[in-house]
Amino acid sequence: METKSYQGVTRADVDKIRREIGNFGIAIPEGDDVDVKGPLGVKMRLVYNEPSQVLNLTITNKPGYVSEAQIWKVIESSAGKIGRS
């Protein structure tokens, strides 16, 4: 599955992402290396390296009828800054 890497992401950005993605029913657990479960069986891995300000998001599982493009659209539109990285 696809991984996207975002540069220049601060702790405040990560906190904002957690809050805003919650509006879509996606709960991101606390921590910097976590598994994320979303609706419809979508699963992702979030890894944040604070010293280098790099956020990596990987789609680890999804149903066949949901495209990766649809998942990224939701993530990036709700996460604000990372969609412009």
PDB file of N, CA, C and O in Angstrom:
ATOM      1  N   MET A   1       0.838  -1.186   0.000  1.00  0.00           N
ATOM      2  CA  MET A   1       0.000   0.000   0.000  1.00  0.00           C
ATOM      3  C   MET A   1       0.883   1.250   0.000  1.00  0.00           C
ATOM      4  O   MET A   1       2.083   1.183   0.266  1.00  0.00           O
ATOM      5  N   GLU A   2       0.273   2.363  -0.298  1.00  0.00           N
ATOM      6  CA  GLU A   2       0.995   3.610  -0.501  1.00  0.00           C
ATOM      7  C   GLU A   2       1.331   4.327   0.810  1.00  0.00           C
ATOM      8  O   GLU A   2       0.550   4.329   1.761  1.00  0.00           O
ATOM      9  N   THR A   3       2.532   4.940   0.824  1.00  0.00           N
ATOM     10  CA  THR A   3       2.965   5.791   1.932  1.00  0.00           C
ATOM     11  C   THR A   3       3.179   7.198   1.399  1.00  0.00           C
ATOM     12  O   THR A   3       3.697   7.392   0.300  1.00  0.00           O
ATOM     13  N   LYS A   4       2.772   8.171   2.197  1.00  0.00           N
ATOM     14  CA  LYS A   4       3.053   9.568   1.869  1.00  0.00           C
ATOM     15  C   LYS A   4       3.855  10.156   3.024  1.00  0.00           C
ATOM     16  O   LYS A   4       3.590   9.879   4.194  1.00  0.00           O
ATOM     17  N   SER A   5       4.837  10.968   2.668  1.00  0.00           N
ATOM     18  CA  SER A   5       5.716  11.597   3.638  1.00  0.00           C
ATOM     19  C   SER A   5       5.552  13.111   3.536  1.00  0.00           C
ATOM     20  O   SER A   5       5.558  13.672   2.441  1.00  0.00           O
ATOM     21  N   TYR A   6       5.406  13.760   4.675  1.00  0.00           N
ATOM     22  CA  TYR A   6       5.197  15.201   4.723  1.00  0.00           C
ATOM     23  C   TYR A   6       6.309  15.825   5.557  1.00  0.00           C
ATOM     24  O   TYR A   6       6.565  15.406   6.685  1.00  0.00           O
ATOM     25  N   GLN A   7       6.962  16.828   4.990  1.00  0.00           N
ATOM     26  CA  GLN A   7       8.086  17.520   5.630  1.00  0.00           C
ATOM     27  C   GLN A   7       7.599  18.786   6.335  1.00  0.00           C
ATOM     28  O   GLN A   7       6.576  19.357   5.956  1.00  0.00           O
ATOM     29  N   GLY A   8       8.330  19.222   7.356  1.00  0.00           N
ATOM     30  CA  GLY A   8       8.033  20.479   8.030  1.00  0.00           C
ATOM     31  C   GLY A   8       6.774  20.448   8.868  1.00  0.00           C
ATOM     32  O   GLY A   8       6.118  21.476   9.041  1.00  0.00           O
ATOM     33  N   VAL A   9       6.423  19.272   9.395  1.00  0.00           N
ATOM     34  CA  VAL A   9       5.212  19.112  10.198  1.00  0.00           C
ATOM     35  C   VAL A   9       5.579  19.275  11.677  1.00  0.00           C
ATOM     36  O   VAL A   9       6.418  18.543  12.201  1.00  0.00           O
ATOM     37  N   THR A  10       4.950  20.230  12.332  1.00  0.00           N
ATOM     38  CA  THR A  10       5.233  20.488  13.748  1.00  0.00           C
ATOM     39  C   THR A  10       4.310  19.651  14.636  1.00  0.00           C
ATOM     40  O   THR A  10       3.357  19.037  14.158  1.00  0.00           O
ATOM     41  N   ARG A  11       4.609  19.640  15.928  1.00  0.00           N
ATOM     42  CA  ARG A  11       3.750  18.952  16.904  1.00  0.00           C
ATOM     43  C   ARG A  11       2.350  19.559  16.860  1.00  0.00           C
ATOM     44  O   ARG A  11       1.357  18.835  16.946  1.00  0.00           O
ATOM     45  N   ALA A  12       2.266  20.882  16.728  1.00  0.00           N
ATOM     46  CA  ALA A  12       0.955  21.536  16.650  1.00  0.00           C
ATOM     47  C   ALA A  12       0.181  21.058  15.422  1.00  0.00           C
ATOM     48  O   ALA A  12      -1.037  20.890  15.482  1.00  0.00           O
ATOM     49  N   ASP A  13       0.886  20.839  14.305  1.00  0.00           N
ATOM     50  CA  ASP A  13       0.235  20.313  13.105  1.00  0.00           C
ATOM     51  C   ASP A  13      -0.332  18.918  13.360  1.00  0.00           C
ATOM     52  O   ASP A  13      -1.459  18.620  12.962  1.00  0.00           O
ATOM     53  N   VAL A  14       0.447  18.070  14.020  1.00  0.00           N
ATOM     54  CA  VAL A  14      -0.008  16.708  14.313  1.00  0.00           C
ATOM     55  C   VAL A  14      -1.240  16.747  15.212  1.00  0.00           C
ATOM     56  O   VAL A  14      -2.193  15.997  14.999  1.00  0.00           O
ATOM     57  N   ASP A  15      -1.220  17.623  16.216  1.00  0.00           N
ATOM     58  CA  ASP A  15      -2.380  17.754  17.103  1.00  0.00           C
ATOM     59  C   ASP A  15      -3.610  18.228  16.326  1.00  0.00           C
ATOM     60  O   ASP A  15      -4.722  17.758  16.569  1.00  0.00           O
ATOM     61  N   LYS A  16      -3.408  19.155  15.397  1.00  0.00           N
ATOM     62  CA  LYS A  16      -4.518  19.656  14.570  1.00  0.00           C
ATOM     63  C   LYS A  16      -5.074  18.530  13.695  1.00  0.00           C
ATOM     64  O   LYS A  16      -6.289  18.386  13.559  1.00  0.00           O
ATOM     65  N   ILE A  17      -4.200  17.753  13.117  1.00  0.00           N
ATOM     66  CA  ILE A  17      -4.624  16.623  12.288  1.00  0.00           C
ATOM     67  C   ILE A  17      -5.479  15.666  13.104  1.00  0.00           C
ATOM     68  O   ILE A  17      -6.527  15.218  12.638  1.00  0.00           O
ATOM     69  N   ARG A  18      -5.038  15.347  14.320  1.00  0.00           N
ATOM     70  CA  ARG A  18      -5.809  14.445  15.189  1.00  0.00           C
ATOM     71  C   ARG A  18      -7.224  14.970  15.412  1.00  0.00           C
ATOM     72  O   ARG A  18      -8.198  14.221  15.328  1.00  0.00           O
ATOM     73  N   ARG A  19      -7.325  16.270  15.696  1.00  0.00           N
ATOM     74  CA  ARG A  19      -8.643  16.870  15.958  1.00  0.00           C
ATOM     75  C   ARG A  19      -9.521  16.863  14.706  1.00  0.00           C
ATOM     76  O   ARG A  19     -10.678  16.445  14.755  1.00  0.00           O
ATOM     77  N   GLU A  20      -8.970  17.323  13.594  1.00  0.00           N
ATOM     78  CA  GLU A  20      -9.782  17.497  12.401  1.00  0.00           C
ATOM     79  C   GLU A  20     -10.185  16.175  11.754  1.00  0.00           C
ATOM     80  O   GLU A  20     -11.294  16.058  11.234  1.00  0.00           O
ATOM     81  N   ILE A  21      -9.319  15.202  11.779  1.00  0.00           N
ATOM     82  CA  ILE A  21      -9.654  13.904  11.198  1.00  0.00           C
ATOM     83  C   ILE A  21     -10.714  13.211  12.048  1.00  0.00           C
ATOM     84  O   ILE A  21     -11.473  12.382  11.546  1.00  0.00           O
ATOM     85  N   GLY A  22     -10.766  13.547  13.320  1.00  0.00           N
ATOM     86  CA  GLY A  22     -11.811  13.011  14.189  1.00  0.00           C
ATOM     87  C   GLY A  22     -13.209  13.354  13.694  1.00  0.00           C
ATOM     88  O   GLY A  22     -14.161  12.630  13.986  1.00  0.00           O
ATOM     89  N   ASN A  23     -13.346  14.440  12.953  1.00  0.00           N
ATOM     90  CA  ASN A  23     -14.644  14.826  12.392  1.00  0.00           C
ATOM     91  C   ASN A  23     -15.155  13.816  11.368  1.00  0.00           C
ATOM     92  O   ASN A  23     -16.343  13.801  11.047  1.00  0.00           O
ATOM     93  N   PHE A  24     -14.265  12.980  10.858  1.00  0.00           N
ATOM     94  CA  PHE A  24     -14.643  11.963   9.883  1.00  0.00           C
ATOM     95  C   PHE A  24     -14.788  10.586  10.527  1.00  0.00           C
ATOM     96  O   PHE A  24     -14.885   9.575   9.831  1.00  0.00           O
ATOM     97  N   GLY A  25     -14.801  10.556  11.853  1.00  0.00           N
ATOM     98  CA  GLY A  25     -14.943   9.283  12.551  1.00  0.00           C
ATOM     99  C   GLY A  25     -13.658   8.486  12.608  1.00  0.00           C
ATOM    100  O   GLY A  25     -13.682   7.274  12.823  1.00  0.00           O
ATOM    101  N   ILE A  26     -12.532   9.161  12.418  1.00  0.00           N
ATOM    102  CA  ILE A  26     -11.231   8.500  12.463  1.00  0.00           C
ATOM    103  C   ILE A  26     -10.538   8.917  13.750  1.00  0.00           C
ATOM    104  O   ILE A  26     -10.244  10.095  13.952  1.00  0.00           O
ATOM    105  N   ALA A  27     -10.280   7.956  14.611  1.00  0.00           N
ATOM    106  CA  ALA A  27      -9.613   8.240  15.878  1.00  0.00           C
ATOM    107  C   ALA A  27      -8.137   7.900  15.755  1.00  0.00           C
ATOM    108  O   ALA A  27      -7.780   6.758  15.466  1.00  0.00           O
ATOM    109  N   ILE A  28      -7.284   8.886  15.973  1.00  0.00           N
ATOM    110  CA  ILE A  28      -5.841   8.654  15.954  1.00  0.00           C
ATOM    111  C   ILE A  28      -5.379   8.570  17.401  1.00  0.00           C
ATOM    112  O   ILE A  28      -5.483   9.549  18.140  1.00  0.00           O
ATOM    113  N   PRO A  29      -4.874   7.423  17.813  1.00  0.00           N
ATOM    114  CA  PRO A  29      -4.414   7.269  19.202  1.00  0.00           C
ATOM    115  C   PRO A  29      -3.250   8.207  19.504  1.00  0.00           C
ATOM    116  O   PRO A  29      -2.566   8.676  18.594  1.00  0.00           O
ATOM    117  N   GLU A  30      -3.035   8.468  20.770  1.00  0.00           N
ATOM    118  CA  GLU A  30      -1.878   9.256  21.186  1.00  0.00           C
ATOM    119  C   GLU A  30      -0.613   8.467  20.875  1.00  0.00           C
ATOM    120  O   GLU A  30      -0.611   7.236  20.887  1.00  0.00           O
ATOM    121  N   GLY A  31       0.446   9.188  20.600  1.00  0.00           N
ATOM    122  CA  GLY A  31       1.728   8.565  20.296  1.00  0.00           C
ATOM    123  C   GLY A  31       2.198   8.967  18.916  1.00  0.00           C
ATOM    124  O   GLY A  31       1.446   9.528  18.120  1.00  0.00           O
ATOM    125  N   ASP A  32       3.456   8.670  18.650  1.00  0.00           N
ATOM    126  CA  ASP A  32       4.065   9.075  17.388  1.00  0.00           C
ATOM    127  C   ASP A  32       4.275   7.923  16.418  1.00  0.00           C
ATOM    128  O   ASP A  32       4.781   8.128  15.315  1.00  0.00           O
ATOM    129  N   ASP A  33       3.895   6.717  16.813  1.00  0.00           N
ATOM    130  CA  ASP A  33       3.999   5.543  15.939  1.00  0.00           C
ATOM    131  C   ASP A  33       2.792   4.676  16.266  1.00  0.00           C
ATOM    132  O   ASP A  33       2.851   3.805  17.134  1.00  0.00           O
ATOM    133  N   VAL A  34       1.691   4.931  15.552  1.00  0.00           N
ATOM    134  CA  VAL A  34       0.419   4.318  15.926  1.00  0.00           C
ATOM    135  C   VAL A  34      -0.333   3.775  14.715  1.00  0.00           C
ATOM    136  O   VAL A  34      -0.140   4.219  13.583  1.00  0.00           O
ATOM    137  N   ASP A  35      -1.192   2.803  14.992  1.00  0.00           N
ATOM    138  CA  ASP A  35      -2.117   2.285  13.993  1.00  0.00           C
ATOM    139  C   ASP A  35      -3.415   3.066  14.105  1.00  0.00           C
ATOM    140  O   ASP A  35      -3.895   3.334  15.206  1.00  0.00           O
ATOM    141  N   VAL A  36      -3.977   3.426  12.968  1.00  0.00           N
ATOM    142  CA  VAL A  36      -5.188   4.235  12.906  1.00  0.00           C
ATOM    143  C   VAL A  36      -6.270   3.416  12.209  1.00  0.00           C
ATOM    144  O   VAL A  36      -6.049   2.861  11.133  1.00  0.00           O
ATOM    145  N   LYS A  37      -7.441   3.351  12.838  1.00  0.00           N
ATOM    146  CA  LYS A  37      -8.574   2.637  12.250  1.00  0.00           C
ATOM    147  C   LYS A  37      -9.638   3.649  11.864  1.00  0.00           C
ATOM    148  O   LYS A  37     -10.079   4.459  12.680  1.00  0.00           O
ATOM    149  N   GLY A  38     -10.038   3.585  10.613  1.00  0.00           N
ATOM    150  CA  GLY A  38     -11.061   4.486  10.110  1.00  0.00           C
ATOM    151  C   GLY A  38     -12.318   3.726   9.743  1.00  0.00           C
ATOM    152  O   GLY A  38     -12.387   2.510   9.921  1.00  0.00           O
ATOM    153  N   PRO A  39     -13.301   4.427   9.236  1.00  0.00           N
ATOM    154  CA  PRO A  39     -14.541   3.774   8.819  1.00  0.00           C
ATOM    155  C   PRO A  39     -14.310   2.860   7.616  1.00  0.00           C
ATOM    156  O   PRO A  39     -13.328   3.007   6.889  1.00  0.00           O
ATOM    157  N   LEU A  40     -15.212   1.934   7.421  1.00  0.00           N
ATOM    158  CA  LEU A  40     -15.228   1.028   6.272  1.00  0.00           C
ATOM    159  C   LEU A  40     -14.044   0.066   6.236  1.00  0.00           C
ATOM    160  O   LEU A  40     -13.750  -0.510   5.188  1.00  0.00           O
ATOM    161  N   GLY A  41     -13.366  -0.115   7.361  1.00  0.00           N
ATOM    162  CA  GLY A  41     -12.248  -1.049   7.403  1.00  0.00           C
ATOM    163  C   GLY A  41     -10.922  -0.471   6.951  1.00  0.00           C
ATOM    164  O   GLY A  41      -9.955  -1.212   6.779  1.00  0.00           O
ATOM    165  N   VAL A  42     -10.856   0.838   6.756  1.00  0.00           N
ATOM    166  CA  VAL A  42      -9.599   1.470   6.370  1.00  0.00           C
ATOM    167  C   VAL A  42      -8.671   1.502   7.576  1.00  0.00           C
ATOM    168  O   VAL A  42      -9.073   1.887   8.674  1.00  0.00           O
ATOM    169  N   LYS A  43      -7.426   1.095   7.359  1.00  0.00           N
ATOM    170  CA  LYS A  43      -6.407   1.138   8.415  1.00  0.00           C
ATOM    171  C   LYS A  43      -5.176   1.834   7.870  1.00  0.00           C
ATOM    172  O   LYS A  43      -4.794   1.665   6.712  1.00  0.00           O
ATOM    173  N   MET A  44      -4.565   2.629   8.751  1.00  0.00           N
ATOM    174  CA  MET A  44      -3.360   3.364   8.376  1.00  0.00           C
ATOM    175  C   MET A  44      -2.337   3.267   9.498  1.00  0.00           C
ATOM    176  O   MET A  44      -2.659   2.897  10.628  1.00  0.00           O
ATOM    177  N   ARG A  45      -1.114   3.603   9.165  1.00  0.00           N
ATOM    178  CA  ARG A  45      -0.044   3.705  10.149  1.00  0.00           C
ATOM    179  C   ARG A  45       0.462   5.142  10.102  1.00  0.00           C
ATOM    180  O   ARG A  45       0.777   5.661   9.031  1.00  0.00           O
ATOM    181  N   LEU A  46       0.539   5.783  11.270  1.00  0.00           N
ATOM    182  CA  LEU A  46       1.050   7.142  11.386  1.00  0.00           C
ATOM    183  C   LEU A  46       2.368   7.067  12.139  1.00  0.00           C
ATOM    184  O   LEU A  46       2.434   6.519  13.240  1.00  0.00           O
ATOM    185  N   VAL A  47       3.417   7.622  11.539  1.00  0.00           N
ATOM    186  CA  VAL A  47       4.718   7.694  12.200  1.00  0.00           C
ATOM    187  C   VAL A  47       5.196   9.142  12.098  1.00  0.00           C
ATOM    188  O   VAL A  47       5.383   9.680  11.007  1.00  0.00           O
ATOM    189  N   TYR A  48       5.389   9.759  13.275  1.00  0.00           N
ATOM    190  CA  TYR A  48       5.833  11.151  13.308  1.00  0.00           C
ATOM    191  C   TYR A  48       7.194  11.215  13.974  1.00  0.00           C
ATOM    192  O   TYR A  48       7.386  10.697  15.074  1.00  0.00           O
ATOM    193  N   ASN A  49       8.144  11.861  13.294  1.00  0.00           N
ATOM    194  CA  ASN A  49       9.480  12.080  13.841  1.00  0.00           C
ATOM    195  C   ASN A  49       9.586  13.566  14.157  1.00  0.00           C
ATOM    196  O   ASN A  49       9.802  14.391  13.269  1.00  0.00           O
ATOM    197  N   GLU A  50       9.433  13.892  15.433  1.00  0.00           N
ATOM    198  CA  GLU A  50       9.400  15.305  15.822  1.00  0.00           C
ATOM    199  C   GLU A  50      10.713  16.031  15.559  1.00  0.00           C
ATOM    200  O   GLU A  50      10.678  17.150  15.045  1.00  0.00           O
ATOM    201  N   PRO A  51      11.888  15.448  15.887  1.00  0.00           N
ATOM    202  CA  PRO A  51      13.132  16.185  15.623  1.00  0.00           C
ATOM    203  C   PRO A  51      13.330  16.560  14.148  1.00  0.00           C
ATOM    204  O   PRO A  51      13.828  17.646  13.853  1.00  0.00           O
ATOM    205  N   SER A  52      12.954  15.693  13.242  1.00  0.00           N
ATOM    206  CA  SER A  52      13.119  16.004  11.818  1.00  0.00           C
ATOM    207  C   SER A  52      11.846  16.593  11.200  1.00  0.00           C
ATOM    208  O   SER A  52      11.843  16.959  10.025  1.00  0.00           O
ATOM    209  N   GLN A  53      10.781  16.685  11.973  1.00  0.00           N
ATOM    210  CA  GLN A  53       9.491  17.227  11.541  1.00  0.00           C
ATOM    211  C   GLN A  53       8.975  16.534  10.280  1.00  0.00           C
ATOM    212  O   GLN A  53       8.562  17.182   9.319  1.00  0.00           O
ATOM    213  N   VAL A  54       9.009  15.190  10.311  1.00  0.00           N
ATOM    214  CA  VAL A  54       8.524  14.387   9.197  1.00  0.00           C
ATOM    215  C   VAL A  54       7.363  13.521   9.676  1.00  0.00           C
ATOM    216  O   VAL A  54       7.456  12.835  10.694  1.00  0.00           O
ATOM    217  N   LEU A  55       6.274  13.568   8.921  1.00  0.00           N
ATOM    218  CA  LEU A  55       5.109  12.737   9.191  1.00  0.00           C
ATOM    219  C   LEU A  55       4.949  11.768   8.026  1.00  0.00           C
ATOM    220  O   LEU A  55       4.859  12.181   6.870  1.00  0.00           O
ATOM    221  N   ASN A  56       4.914  10.472   8.343  1.00  0.00           N
ATOM    222  CA  ASN A  56       4.670   9.441   7.337  1.00  0.00           C
ATOM    223  C   ASN A  56       3.321   8.803   7.615  1.00  0.00           C
ATOM    224  O   ASN A  56       3.032   8.399   8.741  1.00  0.00           O
ATOM    225  N   LEU A  57       2.506   8.717   6.585  1.00  0.00           N
ATOM    226  CA  LEU A  57       1.218   8.041   6.672  1.00  0.00           C
ATOM    227  C   LEU A  57       1.206   6.919   5.643  1.00  0.00           C
ATOM    228  O   LEU A  57       1.537   7.128   4.476  1.00  0.00           O
ATOM    229  N   THR A  58       0.822   5.729   6.087  1.00  0.00           N
ATOM    230  CA  THR A  58       0.773   4.573   5.206  1.00  0.00           C
ATOM    231  C   THR A  58      -0.604   3.938   5.287  1.00  0.00           C
ATOM    232  O   THR A  58      -1.105   3.674   6.380  1.00  0.00           O
ATOM    233  N   ILE A  59      -1.213   3.693   4.146  1.00  0.00           N
ATOM    234  CA  ILE A  59      -2.456   2.921   4.111  1.00  0.00           C
ATOM    235  C   ILE A  59      -2.048   1.459   4.241  1.00  0.00           C
ATOM    236  O   ILE A  59      -1.310   0.945   3.400  1.00  0.00           O
ATOM    237  N   THR A  60      -2.522   0.785   5.286  1.00  0.00           N
ATOM    238  CA  THR A  60      -2.135  -0.611   5.508  1.00  0.00           C
ATOM    239  C   THR A  60      -3.231  -1.603   5.143  1.00  0.00           C
ATOM    240  O   THR A  60      -2.953  -2.780   4.916  1.00  0.00           O
ATOM    241  N   ASN A  61      -4.474  -1.132   5.084  1.00  0.00           N
ATOM    242  CA  ASN A  61      -5.580  -2.013   4.709  1.00  0.00           C
ATOM    243  C   ASN A  61      -6.764  -1.159   4.267  1.00  0.00           C
ATOM    244  O   ASN A  61      -7.027  -0.094   4.826  1.00  0.00           O
ATOM    245  N   LYS A  62      -7.470  -1.650   3.252  1.00  0.00           N
ATOM    246  CA  LYS A  62      -8.665  -0.942   2.790  1.00  0.00           C
ATOM    247  C   LYS A  62      -9.534  -1.927   2.030  1.00  0.00           C
ATOM    248  O   LYS A  62      -9.029  -2.898   1.468  1.00  0.00           O
ATOM    249  N   PRO A  63     -10.834  -1.685   2.010  1.00  0.00           N
ATOM    250  CA  PRO A  63     -11.700  -2.536   1.197  1.00  0.00           C
ATOM    251  C   PRO A  63     -11.472  -2.245  -0.284  1.00  0.00           C
ATOM    252  O   PRO A  63     -11.045  -1.149  -0.646  1.00  0.00           O
ATOM    253  N   GLY A  64     -11.752  -3.207  -1.121  1.00  0.00           N
ATOM    254  CA  GLY A  64     -11.518  -3.073  -2.549  1.00  0.00           C
ATOM    255  C   GLY A  64     -12.306  -1.966  -3.215  1.00  0.00           C
ATOM    256  O   GLY A  64     -11.871  -1.417  -4.227  1.00  0.00           O
ATOM    257  N   TYR A  65     -13.463  -1.629  -2.661  1.00  0.00           N
ATOM    258  CA  TYR A  65     -14.309  -0.619  -3.296  1.00  0.00           C
ATOM    259  C   TYR A  65     -13.939   0.813  -2.911  1.00  0.00           C
ATOM    260  O   TYR A  65     -14.561   1.760  -3.392  1.00  0.00           O
ATOM    261  N   VAL A  66     -12.939   0.983  -2.054  1.00  0.00           N
ATOM    262  CA  VAL A  66     -12.465   2.309  -1.670  1.00  0.00           C
ATOM    263  C   VAL A  66     -11.074   2.487  -2.271  1.00  0.00           C
ATOM    264  O   VAL A  66     -10.171   1.696  -1.997  1.00  0.00           O
ATOM    265  N   SER A  67     -10.900   3.524  -3.090  1.00  0.00           N
ATOM    266  CA  SER A  67      -9.593   3.737  -3.707  1.00  0.00           C
ATOM    267  C   SER A  67      -8.651   4.462  -2.749  1.00  0.00           C
ATOM    268  O   SER A  67      -9.088   5.162  -1.837  1.00  0.00           O
ATOM    269  N   GLU A  68      -7.354   4.280  -2.974  1.00  0.00           N
ATOM    270  CA  GLU A  68      -6.376   5.011  -2.175  1.00  0.00           C
ATOM    271  C   GLU A  68      -6.551   6.514  -2.382  1.00  0.00           C
ATOM    272  O   GLU A  68      -6.385   7.294  -1.444  1.00  0.00           O
ATOM    273  N   ALA A  69      -6.883   6.919  -3.602  1.00  0.00           N
ATOM    274  CA  ALA A  69      -7.086   8.342  -3.886  1.00  0.00           C
ATOM    275  C   ALA A  69      -8.204   8.925  -3.018  1.00  0.00           C
ATOM    276  O   ALA A  69      -8.095  10.056  -2.544  1.00  0.00           O
ATOM    277  N   GLN A  70      -9.276   8.158  -2.811  1.00  0.00           N
ATOM    278  CA  GLN A  70     -10.377   8.634  -1.960  1.00  0.00           C
ATOM    279  C   GLN A  70      -9.896   8.806  -0.521  1.00  0.00           C
ATOM    280  O   GLN A  70     -10.247   9.782   0.143  1.00  0.00           O
ATOM    281  N   ILE A  71      -9.106   7.871  -0.050  1.00  0.00           N
ATOM    282  CA  ILE A  71      -8.590   7.947   1.330  1.00  0.00           C
ATOM    283  C   ILE A  71      -7.701   9.173   1.481  1.00  0.00           C
ATOM    284  O   ILE A  71      -7.863   9.938   2.431  1.00  0.00           O
ATOM    285  N   TRP A  72      -6.758   9.373   0.553  1.00  0.00           N
ATOM    286  CA  TRP A  72      -5.862  10.531   0.642  1.00  0.00           C
ATOM    287  C   TRP A  72      -6.637  11.832   0.556  1.00  0.00           C
ATOM    288  O   TRP A  72      -6.281  12.807   1.218  1.00  0.00           O
ATOM    289  N   LYS A  73      -7.678  11.863  -0.239  1.00  0.00           N
ATOM    290  CA  LYS A  73      -8.480  13.085  -0.358  1.00  0.00           C
ATOM    291  C   LYS A  73      -9.072  13.471   0.996  1.00  0.00           C
ATOM    292  O   LYS A  73      -9.031  14.640   1.380  1.00  0.00           O
ATOM    293  N   VAL A  74      -9.623  12.495   1.722  1.00  0.00           N
ATOM    294  CA  VAL A  74     -10.190  12.764   3.047  1.00  0.00           C
ATOM    295  C   VAL A  74      -9.102  13.207   4.011  1.00  0.00           C
ATOM    296  O   VAL A  74      -9.266  14.192   4.732  1.00  0.00           O
ATOM    297  N   ILE A  75      -7.987  12.476   4.025  1.00  0.00           N
ATOM    298  CA  ILE A  75      -6.909  12.798   4.959  1.00  0.00           C
ATOM    299  C   ILE A  75      -6.358  14.194   4.677  1.00  0.00           C
ATOM    300  O   ILE A  75      -6.240  15.013   5.588  1.00  0.00           O
ATOM    301  N   GLU A  76      -6.027  14.458   3.440  1.00  0.00           N
ATOM    302  CA  GLU A  76      -5.390  15.731   3.123  1.00  0.00           C
ATOM    303  C   GLU A  76      -6.345  16.922   3.187  1.00  0.00           C
ATOM    304  O   GLU A  76      -5.919  18.025   3.528  1.00  0.00           O
ATOM    305  N   SER A  77      -7.603  16.731   2.875  1.00  0.00           N
ATOM    306  CA  SER A  77      -8.533  17.859   2.975  1.00  0.00           C
ATOM    307  C   SER A  77      -8.829  18.206   4.419  1.00  0.00           C
ATOM    308  O   SER A  77      -9.039  19.374   4.743  1.00  0.00           O
ATOM    309  N   SER A  78      -8.849  17.223   5.282  1.00  0.00           N
ATOM    310  CA  SER A  78      -9.133  17.500   6.691  1.00  0.00           C
ATOM    311  C   SER A  78      -7.890  17.901   7.456  1.00  0.00           C
ATOM    312  O   SER A  78      -7.995  18.525   8.512  1.00  0.00           O
ATOM    313  N   ALA A  79      -6.732  17.563   6.956  1.00  0.00           N
ATOM    314  CA  ALA A  79      -5.500  17.839   7.694  1.00  0.00           C
ATOM    315  C   ALA A  79      -4.883  19.197   7.332  1.00  0.00           C
ATOM    316  O   ALA A  79      -3.889  19.603   7.933  1.00  0.00           O
ATOM    317  N   GLY A  80      -5.459  19.886   6.368  1.00  0.00           N
ATOM    318  CA  GLY A  80      -5.000  21.233   6.063  1.00  0.00           C
ATOM    319  C   GLY A  80      -3.598  21.291   5.504  1.00  0.00           C
ATOM    320  O   GLY A  80      -3.391  21.032   4.319  1.00  0.00           O
ATOM    321  N   LYS A  81      -2.644  21.623   6.331  1.00  0.00           N
ATOM    322  CA  LYS A  81      -1.268  21.865   5.906  1.00  0.00           C
ATOM    323  C   LYS A  81      -0.651  20.705   5.157  1.00  0.00           C
ATOM    324  O   LYS A  81       0.043  20.923   4.164  1.00  0.00           O
ATOM    325  N   ILE A  82      -0.879  19.478   5.597  1.00  0.00           N
ATOM    326  CA  ILE A  82      -0.169  18.361   4.966  1.00  0.00           C
ATOM    327  C   ILE A  82      -0.605  18.169   3.519  1.00  0.00           C
ATOM    328  O   ILE A  82       0.144  17.600   2.726  1.00  0.00           O
ATOM    329  N   GLY A  83      -1.785  18.626   3.163  1.00  0.00           N
ATOM    330  CA  GLY A  83      -2.236  18.499   1.790  1.00  0.00           C
ATOM    331  C   GLY A  83      -1.457  19.361   0.819  1.00  0.00           C
ATOM    332  O   GLY A  83      -1.530  19.164  -0.394  1.00  0.00           O
ATOM    333  N   ARG A  84      -0.707  20.319   1.353  1.00  0.00           N
ATOM    334  CA  ARG A  84       0.082  21.216   0.497  1.00  0.00           C
ATOM    335  C   ARG A  84       1.548  20.855   0.508  1.00  0.00           C
ATOM    336  O   ARG A  84       2.358  21.581  -0.068  1.00  0.00           O
ATOM    337  N   SER A  85       1.918  19.757   1.143  1.00  0.00           N
ATOM    338  CA  SER A  85       3.340  19.375   1.234  1.00  0.00           C
ATOM    339  C   SER A  85       3.820  18.717  -0.022  1.00  0.00           C
ATOM    340  O   SER A  85       4.987  18.336  -0.112  1.00  0.00           O
TER     341      SER A  85
END
